[in-house]
Amino acid sequence: MSVEEYSVDDPAFVKSSAKRQECPEADRPEYAFIGRSNVGKSSLINMLTGRRALAKTSSTPGKTQLLNHFSMSTAGKDWYLVDLPGIGYAKVSKKDRASWERTSREYLTKRENLMCIMMLIDSRVPPQKIDLDFMVWMAENGLSFVMIFTKVDKLTIADREAFLPRYKEQMLKQWSAMPTHFVTSAAKGDGRQDVLGFIAQTNPIYRKPPKLD
């Protein structure tokens, strides 16, 4: 039996928004990508879409400062990918960092067409308190999320085999089960079909809210 290959058709930048109210109309399923600064978010987005420069990459933490919407289509279904400001450390003032976090949290809790939050985690580092706390916050607010481990190509063979069991051990101290997770490499393309397949299979759940008279 053949395995379906998923792709992203006609990926395009739509707009940047400073707050939720400025976002495009909530007329299709939407997936938010978030993680600590410099986790490899833009590189992963470019890998998923097959466009090398769709999302701007930078070695400087805090490059993404707005809610960036991209239009996508997979398996004949249109959807939005949203690149959110990173959480945690960035080379900006504490005031600006706090403002970005408020913007992201307000968007995540009130955006009506948000299907799932893609929580990016650097596979090279041990579990970080800021990541663990943010996942707890999402769960407490009833937000659906999956974990996406990035930069797995930068691990040695031994570390690649060990990092996920080590992370699971930490998660199970606070969770009854490990959340859905994917292991990816923007450089090698690892995990691309898994993530796009998850999105394609989740899209049909979306129901457009009726227009009010």
Buried (B, 14 or more C-beta within 10 A) or exposed (E): EEEEEBBBEEBEBBEBBEEBEEBBEBEBBBBBBBBBBBBBBBBBBBBBBEBEEBBEBEEEBBBBBBBBBBBBBBBEBBBBBBBBBBBBEBEBEEEEBEBBBEBBBEBBBEBEBBBBBBBBBBBBEEBBEEBBEBBEEBBEEEBEBBBBBBBBBBBEEEEBEEBBEEBBEEBEEEBEEEBEBBBBBBEEEBBBBBBBBBBBEBBEEBEEEEEEE
